[in-house]
Amino acid sequence: IADLYREANLTAVRGERPLPDHPALELLAAPNPYYDGSQLDELIVWGLITDGNAYLLWDEAARRLWWLDPRKVETKSDDPGVPLTRYEYRPGGEAVSIAPERMIHLRRGCDPGNPAKGWSPVRNLGSDLQLERACAEFGAAVVGNMGVPSVAISPKQGEAVLPTPEQNRELKLRWQSETAGRNRGNVVVLPFPVDIERLMLSPDDLSVGGLMGQTVSRICAAIGVDPMCLGLPSESKTYSNYEQALEALVRQVVVPLQETVARQLTGQLVRRILRDDRTELVWDRSGVYVLQDDEAAKRDSAARLYQSGVATLNEARALIGLPPVRGGDAPAGGRLAGLGGGL
């Protein structure tokens, strides 16, 4: 999602005039000396998808932005009538109180138990995530134990002398150390005759692929991603519909996420922190590969509007994100040169 998110460019506009050097864009491109805007995008996407919250701390003196781990940030209220009066950040032991005006709090969804925080659908997947982890641990344990769950070791029938409890414990530890992990397949020489019985299960009994497939599908569904987009098994996976799944991911997940971030950054960073009431942050998706058909249709529509005299040259250029040109405010049907190449 973060890779697709970064294919678009966040821009600043005032009216129809682009502002490529706006301070908000500079801050987001280089938030601090330790990571750049591309890494900040990944952290924001990760927080919004997994938790529903992304926190950026504003350092007024240094004019820098710092990402805070959402797992270590809580909203607090010292007034029963106000849902939020301060943030509490706990990076280690002692909590640090942060005033709301110093925090950029990006939210996706709404926590039903705390309206001051966002809520990701992934947080509803507790049992599925636990099952996925249990299946992975079981598979690793089976592989680490020679491919079977366990064996039963007993003294050989007819032996007059039985091993002592201490010898049984020693035998157990020796068997585990010499046949598990990197020692799988080793030869073990035992000090007395024994019968070894494997507690065998069929390959179907040992397989947890079906369970894992179900949990993967539910986790991906909560995020809004078809598993085929991640290279995972999918019931609908074919070469012909892979691009359709990718396009659906962009339209249904990435674009709404981008719009949420742009709207909230405009309100909190541009309006509140930078005190600019006339500028908006908007996304330029002209370079997004899976949306190129939309861009081509938009250019064709702008060309037809201009050619038919319905729109001026500058109005048509504005429709496809191009700046105005001198003399472009009068209708002039049939002249397409000012719209750019390929129209």
Sequence and secondary structure as in RCSB ss.txt:
>XXXX:A:sequence
IADLYREANLTAVRGERPLPDHPALELLAAPNPYYDGSQLDELIVWGLITDGNAYLLWDEAARRLWWLDPRKVET
KSDDPGVPLTRYEYRPGGEAVSIAPERMIHLRRGCDPGNPAKGWSPVRNLGSDLQLERACAEFGAAVVGNMGVPS
VAISPKQGEAVLPTPEQNRELKLRWQSETAGRNRGNVVVLPFPVDIERLMLSPDDLSVGGLMGQTVSRICAAIGV
DPMCLGLPSESKTYSNYEQALEALVRQVVVPLQETVARQLTGQLVRRILRDDRTELVWDRSGVYVLQDDEAAKRD
SAARLYQSGVATLNEARALIGLPPVRGGDAPAGGRLAGLGGGL
>XXXX:A:secstr
 HHHHTTSEEEEEETTEE TT HHHHHHHS BTTB HHHHHHHHHHHHHHTSEEEEEEETTTTEEEEE GGGEEE
E SSTT S SEEEE SSSS EEE GGGEEEEESS BTTBTTS   GGGG HHHHHHHHHHHHHHHHHHHTTTSS 
EEEEE TT SS   HHHHHHHHHHHHHHHSGGGTT     SS EEEEE    HHHH  HHHHHHHHHHHHHHHT 
 GGGGT   TT  TTTHHHHHHHHIIIIIHHHHHHHHHHHIIIIIIIIS  SS EEEEE TT GGGHHHHHHHHH
HHHHHHHTTSS HHHHHHHTT    TT SS  TT  GGG TT 
